């Protein structure tokens, strides 16, 4: 059942990326500007304590504390109060799926490394304590070494230290705990020194030996009986306290300990001197290893393939309570009023999590109505958000991709695909690229998780005489084929059963896997279906061992669901989207670049569905995770309308820039794939107002070099994050430098200049259109920081650069002064359009519509959505719709689309010839006013119909938002 409307719904949100450049005090300072802009909710990136120096906040290390890098609790309270005085509330981004596991900063993970499965927090993390690899049983693999373990040990890079009553292990910046039960292996070397200096009857010597005996008698870290865990936790701290007192009372004890530590640390050049240290490290609850071993052997669930982000078992009630205590207090105290949830597909049971989260909100706020919650759920293809999730929608990637497709010319896109195939020589279908990329991810970055799943499925198979002959290798291959073929992030089979949609996805996936693997035994696929759609037994108490067959199958199905999402993200978004370079603006999170073109009717249908089903869902054009910023995509979209011009320019640039490439072992670097991507992104992000007559600025060259480095590593064709090809990377960096700032730069720019000029103006039109559609379509529009002005961002971390809030605030004040002038009208907007690089026009559109939303919330949040028919007499397109609410009036929205072929500098006025938009019969009169230009317009009404000419509506700008003119 779909959730009820929330107690409070923002009319708009504004995403702020907190970090070293934007602390809570800084947010407080810019709140007056954001309120003046028209924003109603500050949408803040994670605020819980993250790894020190984190630039994004998604590596939380302590759920019980505010991130000190952002400020203090008083800073948060003061900022929240200040926001409230300006009519703003806070929407907080929370991260329940994973934690940063730096043991220096994360006390839970440090406890796990010290005490293994005996730690009170061992069950907080999703660790396989009984993996198929014997040497990891009852241990956690900790792959932090830059080289093989033995090499690091022999070089003396692993060194013990004594501090604060404990032994620790140092490895460069890493600090790891030492199992206290094993510390006597080191401390025993201090006994002869103490006896020789103080005598064996000295009280300090007796106490020291008593402490060693106590440490030796601690329960082993493999003993997980609750009473023994409690004994170990208590006694290790008691013994540590005794040692601290002894060292304070008898300083020579510290000298003896330091000498013992030095002895065990070994001496460089004497390999046998490291034997004791090796023995000690082998006795730890963790196994040190090279970071490369994570590919095959890591035994804790990670966030995607990031070793220092470990999955959290938030499905456990104790873990949920521990990770949401501070969030609950913020809700209770009214400092936070809504939540955004990161990566829900990583959760074991998302539906159950959201029910628990809403119950927490009710308990803390005392409100019966739900809390406003949105989830970062990526919908693939025709996938729908699950009705049983207690959320009010997604964070808007589905809207982003719907709008993206409006600006793509279908004929142009087909021509670009043929051009890309000719240029690169690759004609592989997109579906095959996705399949190969996902397979690559499973064979490399996420191989270890696949092994864990294969082992679990093999155990299920062996328990049944009908399936016991399935081999481990065949089951691993079976899982890999299924995951490579699933078209969505995941299914949602749970103890409550599954939906027809889940069943259809599983059947479709198995059918595709069978098609791709005709030689694989058919019974394997039937077995997998039975496991993924487990039927509860008639007798729920019937069991085979500790768990029933149904429970084991269900557990496997739910674990597999947690795996398919990361593989989809890494294989599609982070690999395929950097390999498929036909038109890179189509390659956005949740997109299908193979079918990215959308008609106006498609978007009307999506908008109507959103208004009916998820009226409070976020709508967005940019996030901290988008592959390109909205204004960059808006320009690149226009290449689909200028396919001929792009083909000519591309051919000439490739010839002119040939000398910038490097021949590496018979192949050119960068290759044609990467050149095509680079040139599109170059045109897309070229700064407004910057001439194409001079070499590029150094900062732009550096940004594009960083972008291309990430792109080629993500593509994993010539280099990768795991296996870096320094020669190819250096050649690509050199290419970017030479093309933008070297001797060939003037010739490259000479070729690109005419096309760049066309793309710049087309990009302005596209950007204004998509901005108006975002701010007026059903849903809650989000503005990413700084994108109320031109913001030509690339992928992260480029898009986390500080926004120029001071300059934006000054520009808004100047705009307000001009807009309040009696003579303000279409001529002002025409002038701003001609002077588009200064950013006034986009800021004007955003601020005008955000203020309109805040003034008439019922119209925009709950008003009807009515598609309007547009009759076109020109080679362009347009989208128009009406919003209507009984108590809050009307608005008509018109946006020009695919306007590159219209005459004139801008697609305004006469460029639209006799094209017209038909209006509903029940509109209130014929007098209208454009919120964006102030123009007063009159519709034509006959007995049969009512309309306005687009030349009239779009007389000064390529977009319009009309409201009844009541005088």
N, C-alpha and C positions, 0 to 999 in steps of 0.2 A: 504494500500500500504506500502510495506516495506521501511524503511528509506534508504537514500543514504549513501554511505561510508562517514566516518567522515573526517574532515579537517586534523586530525592527529590521527594515530593509533599507540599505543605503541607496540613495538615488545615483551615486557614483562613488568610485574608489580611486585612490591615487597611490600607486606602488612606489615605496621608498626602499632602496637598498641600503640598509644600515651597515656600518663598518667604520674603519678608521677615519674615513673622510666625511661620514655622516653619523654623528652620535646623537643620543637622545636630546641633548641640549641644542644641537643644531636643528633638529626637527622642531623643537619648540620655537626656535627663531624664525623658521620659514612658515610656521602655521598661519600667520596672518595673510601671507601671500596665497597659500593654498586655499584658504577660506575665500579670499577675494576672487580666486580663479573660478570658484563655484563647486569645489569638491565637498563631499559630505563625509567621507571616511578615509582616514589614513591607513593604508594597507601596508603593514610593516613586515619586512623580512624577519627571520627568526631572531628572537631576543633572548632566548635562554643561553646559558653559559656555553660558549663554543671554545674550540681549541684556541689558545692565545695567538692573536694576530690573524685570525680568520677574516677573510674579506667577504664572506657570504653568509656565514652563520649556520650552515647546514651540517656542520661537524660538531654537534652538541656533545659536551662531555659531562654536563651536570644539569639535570632537569629541575633541580631544586633551587637554582640560583639564576639571577639575571646576569647576562654577559657583562663582566666588568669593563671590557673594552668599549662598551656602548655607554656606560654611565652607571649610576647607582639607582637603587629603588626609589629614592627621593626624586632623582631626575625623571624617572618614568612617571611617578605620580604628578610631578609638576607639569610635565609635558602633556599628560592626559587631561589635567585640569585646564591647562591653557587651551588645548584643543576644544574642550567642551565650551569654553567661553566664546569661541568662534563658531559654535554649532557643529563641530566635528567630533566623530567617534573613531575608535581604533578597531581595526581588523588585524588580528595577529596571525602570522604564518607559523604553524607548528609542524614538528618533524617526529612522528611517533615510530617510524619504521626502523631507524638506525641511529647509531651514536658514533662519534669519533672515539677512537680507542688508543689515544696517546696515554700510556700509563702514568705519565707525570701529571696529566690534567684530569683524567677520568678515574675517580676512586673505585668505581665498580670494576672496571677492567683491570686495574692494578690489583685488586683483591683476587680476581680470577687468575691472573698470572702468578700470584703468590701462592694460592691455595687450590687451584684447579677445581675439580668437581666438588671439592669440599668447601668451596667458597659459598657464602650465603647468596652471592650474585651469579653463581654458575648457571642457574636456570633463567636468568634475566636475558642472556644472550643465546642466540640460536646456534649452539655448538654441538657438533656430532662427537660425543665423547667415546663412541665405540665405532670408529670408521673401519673400513676394510683394510687399511694399511696398519699392520700390527704395531709399528713403532710409534704410532700416534694415539694408541688407545690410552684413554685417561689423560691425554695431553691436548693442548691447543697449539697448532702450528703458528709460529710467529715469524713471518717472512720479512724481516726488516734489513737483512744484510745485503750489502752491495756486491758481495762476492760469495763464493762457496764458504760454508761454515769453517772448514778446516783451514782454508787460506786466511780467513779473517782471524782465526785463533792464533795461527802461527805468526802473524804479523803483530800480535799484541794489541789488536784493536778491541778485544773484549777484556775489560778490566773490572775487577771488583773494587768496591769502595765501602768503607764503614761510615755511616752517618746516622745520628739520632737513634742509636740502639739497634740499628738494622744493618744487614748487608744488602747492597744493591749492585747491579751490573751496569756498567757504562759502555755504550757503543756510540761514539761520537755524541750526537745530541740526545740519544735515547737513554732513558733511565729505567731499568727493569728491576722488579723486586726479586729477592732470593727466598726460596722456600725455607721458612725458619727451622724446620725439622732437620734440614741439611746443613745449617750453618756450623754445627760442631765440626764438620769436615775441615773448615777453615780455622775456627777458633781454637781447636785442639793444639795447633802449632804455637799458640801463645802460652800454653801451660808450662813447658820447660823454661821459657824465659821468665815467667812469673816465679816459678819455684826457685830458679837460680838467683833471682834478685831478692825475693821476699821470704823464701823458705816454704816448705809444703804445709806447715802448720799455721801460716798466716791466715787471718780471717778473710782477707780479700781473695786469696788463692782458693780457700775452701768454698767461698761464695761463688767464685767464677766457675769452679768445677760443678757445683750444684746447679748453676744456671745451664751449663752444657748438658748435664744429665736431664734436666727438665725439657730442654729443647729436643733432645734425642728421643724422649718419651712422648712427644706430642703425637696425637693420632695422625697417621699418614694421610696425605692429600687425596688418596683414593677411597678413603672411608667416608661414605656419604650418609651414614646414619645420623639423624638429626641431633641426637645427644652427643655423638662424637664430634660433629661439626661445632656444636656449642662449646665443648671442652677445648677444642683446638683454638677457636676464636678467643676464648677467655684466657687460656693459659699462655698463649704466645704474647699477648699484651702484658700479662703479669710479669713474664720473664723479661720482656723488653724493658719494663719499668725497673726491674731489679738491676739489669745491666746498666741502665742510665745512672742509677744511684751509685752503683759500684764505681763506675768510671769517674763520676764527680768526686766521690770520696777518696779514691785512690787513683790519681792521674796516671800512674805507671801502667795500670791495666790498659789504658788507651794506647800507650806506646807499644805494648806487647801485641795488641790486636792489630795495629797498623803494620807491625813487622810481619805478623802472620798473613795478613792480606797481601803484602808485598811478595812474600814467598810464594803464595798460591798463584799470584798473577803471572809468574814465570819471567823468563829473561829472553829477550829477542836473540835469535841465533842458536838457542838451545831448545830444540823442539820438545825434548822429553820434559822440560820444565813446565810445559803447559798441560801435562797429563792430569794433574790433580784438578786443575780448573775445568778441563774437559769432563772429568768424572762428576764434578759438582753440577755442571750445566746439564748433563744427561739426566740428573736426578730431579730436574725442575718440572713443574706441571706444564711447561711450554717447551717447544722444540724450536730452537733458533735455526733459521734457514735463509738462503738467498731469496730475494724477492721474486725471482723467477719460478721458484717451486710452487708459488701460490697457484699457478696455472693448473697444476695437476693434483696438488695434495691439500690445499687449504681446507680446513674442516669446520669453519664457521661461515654462516651465511653473511655475505657482504652486501653493501649497496652497490648494485651492478658488479663491476670488477675492481672496486676500489678497496685495497687491503686495509686501509686504516678507517674504514666505515663499516662497522659490524651490525648485523641485523639484531633487532631487539624483539623479544617475544611479548609484545604488548597484548597478545591475546590472553595472557595470564593476568588474573585479577590483581595480584600483588604488583606486577610490573606496571599495569595500567595506572594503578593508584600512585605508585612511586614516580612515574613519569608525567603525571598530570596534576600533581598537588599544587604547584605554583600557578599553573594555568587556571586551575579552579579558584585560587585566591584572587587572581586578577579579575576573573568574572564576578566573583562575589563582591569585590570592592568597587566594581564598576569602572575599572581602568581599561579593560578590554571588553568589547561588545559583540564581536563576531570572530570567526576563525576560518582560516584557509588551511587545508590539510595537504601536506606534501606526499606525493607518491603513494596513494592508497593501494595500488596494485601490489605493493610489496608486503602488505599485511596478510597474515594467515587467513583471516576471515573479516573482510572489510565491512560487511553488513552488520555483523555483531559489534565491531568496533564503533561504528557510527551510532548504534543504539546506545551503547555505553557512554559515548561522548555526550549525546543529547541528555541522557539521564544525569550525568555530572552537571551539565549546564542548568537543568531544572533544580537540582539539589542546591547548587551554589547561588543561583539568582532568585529562586522562589517563583519563577515565572512558569505558567503552564504552557505558553506558546514556545515553539522550538527556538533555539538559537540559530542565527544566520550562519550557515556553514557551507563552504564550497570546497570541492575536492579537485586536486590536480589529476583528474582522470583523462587519459588520452583515448579518445574514441576513434576506432579505425574503420574506414569504409562506412557501411551503413549501421554500424554498431550503435546501440542506444544506451544511455545511462540507465542503470538498474533502478526500477521503481521502488524497490525495498530499501535502498540506501537512504538513511536519514540525513540527507543533504539537500541543498537548494539548487544544485547544478554543478557544472564543472567550472574550471577557471578560464575557459573560453577558447581553447585551441580549435574546437570544432567550428566556432564562429569565425575565427581567424581564417581558417582554410576555406570556408564557404565564401567569404568576402574575397579572398585571394583569387579564387576561380573566376570571379566576375570580370576581372581586368585582363584575362587571357583571351586573345583572339584564337578561336579554334583552328582556323586555317593556318594562321601563323605558327601555332604550336606544332602542327603536323610538319610544316616546312622546317622548323627548327630541329625537329627530331631527325629528319633526313639529312640536314646540314651537319648535325653532330655525328651521325653515323659516317658520313663521308670524311669529315675532318679527323675523327679518331680511329676509324676503321672498325669500330665496335658496333654490332647490331644485336647484341644480346637483349632479349626481352627483360623488362624491369622485374618481372616475377622471378626470373632466373638469377638476376643480380641479388635480389633479396634472399633467395634460397641459399646461394653461395655465401653471402655475407653472414647469415645466421649460422650456417654450418662452420664457417671459419671461427666465429666467436666461441662456439661450443668446443671446438678443437684446440683453442688457444686460451683466451682470457677466462673462460668459464668452464673449463674442462673438469676441474675438481668437483664442482657442484653436480655436473653430469654423472661423474663416477659415483657420488653418494646416492643419487637417484637410482642408478643402475643396480647398485648393491641392494637398495631397499626393494626394488622390483624383483630382483633375483630371489630374495628371501621369501617374498610372497609366492613366487612361482614354485619354489621348492616345497612349499607347504601343501601343495595339491598334487596328487598323483597324475592328474591330467596335464599339468604344465611343468612338472619338475625337470623335464628334459630340455627346456629352454636354457641356453647357455648365457653366461654373463655378457659375453661379447655381443650376442644377437640382441639381447635386451637393451644394452647400451645403444646399439645402432637403431633399434626401434624407437627409443625415446628421442634420440637425436633427429630422426626423420620426422617424428610427430612435431617436435618443437620448431624445426625448420619450416614446416608447412602451415602452422597455425596462423591465421590471418589477423588475429587480434592480440592484444597484450595477454589476456588470460580469460579463463572461464571462472565460474564462482560456485562450483560444487561445494557443499558444506554439510554439516550434520542435519540441516533442515531440508536437504535434498538438492534439486537443481531445477532449472527452468527449461522450457522448450528451446530457448535460445542457446543455452549451454549445450544441450544435446545436439542441436543442429550444427554448432561450431565444431564439436568433437567429431561428429560424423563427417562433416565436410573436410576436416583436417585429415582424418584417417583415410578418406577416399583419395585425397591428393597425395598422401604419403604412399599409398598402394600404387597409384599411377606412376609415381617416380621410381618405384622399386618393384618392378614386376617379378624379380627373382626372389624376393623375400617371402618367406613362408607366410601364407594367409592366416594361419591360426594365431600367429603372433599379434596381428592386428585385432583379431576377435578378442584375444586375451586382454590387450590393452584397453579396449572399449569397456570390457567388464570391470576392469580396475578403476577406470576414470569415471564410470557411472555405477558405483557400487550399490547393490540392492541390500537393504537391511534384512537380516534373517528374521524368520517368523518368531523365533525365540531369541530375544535380544540378549539373553544371559548365556546363550551357547558360546563357548569360547574354545579356542585352540591355543593353549598356553596363556600368557598374561593378557593377550588381546584377541578378540574374535577376528575372523577373516575379514568381516565387513569393516571393522575398525582399522585394520591394517591397510586395507585398500583405500579407505577414505583418507587416512593420514597421508598415504602416498599421493593421492589425487590432489590434495590441498598443498602438499609440498611442491609438486610439479607445477601447480598454478603460480606459486611464488617464483618459479624459475623461468617460465615462459615470458613473463613481463620484462625482466632485465635483458634476456636474449633478444626480444623484439626491439627494445630501445637501443641496445648496442649494435644489433645487426642492421636495423633499418635507419634510425635517426643518426647514429654515430658511425655508420660505415657506408651503407647504400647511398645515403643522401650526400656523401662526399665522393661517390663514384659516378653517380648519375648526374651529369652536368649539362643536360639539355637546356634547361632554364632554371637557374639555381633558386630563383624566387619561389618556385613551386615546392621546394624541398623543405617544408616546415614541419614541425612536430605534429604528428597525427595526420599528415597529408598522404595522398596517393598521387605522386607526380605522373604516374602513367595515365591517370584519368582526372587531372586537376582542373579542367575547364568546367565552369558552372554557368548555367543560363540564369537569366533574371528570374524565371519561373522556379528554378531550383532553390534560389535564395529566398524567394517569397515563401515557398513551402516550408523551408527550414525556420524562417522567422515566425510563421504562423504556428508551427509545432512548438517552438520555444515559448511563445506567448501562452499557448494552451497548457503545456506540460511543465515547463521550467521557467516561469516568468521572472524569477530572481537570479537566474544563472548569469555568471559573469560574461561579458563580451570584451574582447581585447584584440589589439593588433600587435603589441609587443610585450614580451615578458623578459625576465632575466635568463630564460632558457631558449629564446627564439634563435634560429640560426642566422638570421639577418634582421636588422631593425626595420620597422615598418616603412620608413621613407626610402630605404635602400631597395626593399622589395618593390615599392611603388614605381620606382624608375625601371628596374629590371623587367617588371611585367610588360612595360611598353615595347620591349624588344619583340614580343609576339606580334605587335602591330607593325613593326618596322623590320620584318624578317629580311627583306631584300637589302636594306641598308646595312643591317648587321652582317649579312653574308659577305657583302663587298668589303666592309671595314675589317671583318675578321680575317679574310684572306690576305688583305694587304698588310695588316699588323703582323700576322704570322711570318710573312716574308721579311718585313722590315726588322723584326725582333729576332730573327734566326740566329744572329751572332751572339745573342745574350744567353743562348742555351749551351749546355755542356755535354760533351759526348762521354758517356760512362759505360765502358765495356760494350760498346756497340749500340747503345740505346741513348736517346736524348733525354736530358733532364733540364727543366721539367718536361713531361710528355704532353701530348695534345690535350688530354683530359684536363690536366692541371692548368694548362695555359688558358683553355676556354673558361674555366672557373675564375681564374684570376682576372681576366679581362672583363667578364661580366661584373664581378664585384668591384673592380676599379671604377667602372662607369657608374655603378650604383652608389658608391660611397664618396665620390668626388665632392669636396666641400662646396657649398653654395657660395657663389661670388668669387671663387678662386679661378683664375685664368688658366686655360689650357695652353698658354703660350710660354710657360716657364717650367723648369723642373719642379717636381712635386716637393712639398715641404718635408723636412726630415721626419717629423712626427707621423705623417701619413705613410711614408715609406716603412717606418718601423711598425706601424699598425698592420699594414698589409703583409709585411714579412711574418709577423706573429700569426696573422690569420692563416696564411698559406702553410706555415709550419703545422698548425693544428689541423688544417684540412688534409694535408698529405699523410699525416700520422693517422688521422681518423679513417681515411680511405683504405689504408693498410695494403696498398698495392706495391709500393716501393719502400716504404718505411712504416714504422708503427711506434706506439708508446712502449711496447714490450721489446721490440727488436729495432733499434734506431739505425737507419742507414745514413750515417753522417755525410757521406759524399753526395747523396741525392738531396738531402736537406740543405747542404751548403750551396749546391748548384741552384736550387730553387730560390734561396735568399739572394744569391748573386743576380739571378735573373730579374727579380723584383727590383733590386737596386739599380740595375743597368737600364731597365725599361723606364723607370720613373725618374732616375736622376743621372743616368750616364749619357754617353755621347749620342746614343740613338734616341734618347727621350724626345728631342724636338721632332724627329720624323714620326715617332709613334703618336705623339700628341697631334701632329698635323693630320694624320689619318683619322684619329678618333674625334677631333674637334667638332665637325659637323653633326655627327651622330650624338655626341655628348650634349650638344646644345638642344637637340630635339628631345633627348631623353630627360633633360632637366625640366623642360616645361611640361612634358607629358607626365613626368613624375609628380610635379606639383598638382596637376589636375587629379591624378589617381590618388594622391595622398589626401587631398581635400575631400574627395568623394568617399574614400574608405573611412575617414575620420567622421564625416557626417553620418554615414550609415552606422558606425559603431555607437555614436551618441544618441541616435534616434530609434534604432531597432529595439525590439523587445529584449529585456535583460538589464543587467547592471554594468555599465561601461567602466572599464578600468583604464586609466592613463598611466603609462609607465614613465617613471621620473624623467622630466625634461622633454618628453615627446609632445608636449603642447607647443613646442617650437620645433624647428627642423632638427632631426637627430639621426645622423647617418651612421648608426652603430653597426658593428659586425657581431660575431658570436662572442660569448663570454670568453675571457674577462673584459673584452673591449666594451661591452654594453654596461659594465659596472663602473665606468668612469664617472667622476662626479658631474652632476648636472649643474648648469650655470644659474642657480636660483636667484642670485642677486641681479643678474642681468635680466632674467625673465620677469622679476618683480618690477624692475624699472620700466621695462617695455610695456607691462600690463598697465602701470599707472599712466604712461603716455597714451596708450590706447584709450583708456577710460576718459582721459581729458579730451581726446579727439572725438570719441563717440558721443560724449555728452554735449558736444557743440550742436547748436540748432541747425547748422548747415550739413550735418552728417548725412550721407546718403550713398547711392550707388557709385558716385564718382570717387569717393574715398576708397571703396573696395577695389575699384578698377585701378586706382593708383597703387594700392598695396599689392595687387596682383602683378603689376608690372615691376614692382620693387620686391618681388617675392623672396630674394635671398636674405632680406633682413628679418624674416620670420614673423612679421606682424600679422600677416593674413592667417596663418595657421593658428596662432595664439588667439586671434580675434574669433575664429570659428569655434575653437575649443571652449574658450571662456564664455562666449555667448550661449552656447548650448548647455554647458554645465550649469550655468545660472538659470537657464530656462527649466532644466530638469528639477533643480532645487525649488524653484518657485511653483511648479505644477507637478508634484510627485505622482499624483494619481494618474494623470494622463500618460506619463512615460513608463511607470511601473506596472499599471494595471489596465491601461487603455487598450481598446480593440486595435487589432492590426488588420488593415485593409489594403491589399495590393491594388495599385492603379494601373490601368492600361495606358501604354505610351505608343502613339502612332508615329513612326519615324519616316522622315522624308530625306534622310541623309545617311551616309555611310558611317554610322556610329550607333551607339546604344545608350540607353538611359534606364534608370530604375526609379520608380515612384511608388509611394505608399502613403496612406493616411493613418494617423493615430487618433483615436476618439475615446472620450470618457464622458459619461453623462454629467458628472460634476466638475470636470476640469477641461472641457472644451475640445478643440480640434487642433491638429497640425498636419500639414501636407509636406512631404519630403521628396525632393527631386535631386538626382545626382546623374551627371553625364558620365558615360562609360565608353571606353575604347574610342577615344576621340581623336586619335592621331591623324586621321585622314580628313578632318574638317578643315576648311580654309581659315586663314588668319592666324595671328599669333596665339590666340586663346580660343577655346570652344565656347564662345559666349555670343549672345545676341543673334545677328543674322546668320551666323554659321549654322544654326539649327533649321534654317529655312522655314518650312510650314509644319514641322513636327509639332505635335501637341500631346498633352496629357489629359486624359478624361477623368473628371471628378465625380465623386458619389452624388447621387441625387439629393441626399439629405444634408448636404453641407449648409451651414448657417449663413445664407446670403451669398453675395458674389464679390464682396470686398475683402481683400487679403493684404497682409503686410509681411514682407520678408524679414525674418529676425536677423539675417546675416547682412543685409544691405540697407534695410530701412525702406526699401522701395514699396510703394503702394500699387497693388495690382487689382484688376477686375477680371473676373472670369466671365466667359460667354455662356449664357444659358438659353437653351431652346426647349421646346416642348419635349424633345427626344433625349437631349443630353446636355452636359455642361463640360466645358473644357477651358484650358489656357494653352497658348502657344509657348513652346519651350524658348523661343527667341525672346518672349516677354518674361518668362520666369527666370531664365538664366541670362539676363541682360548684362550683368556685371561680373558674375562669378560662375564657375561651372557647377555650383551646388546652390540649393535654396531650401529653406525651411519656412513655410508659410503658416501664419496663424490668422484667424479672423480679425479684420480691422474694424474695431468697434468705435472708432473715432477718438 
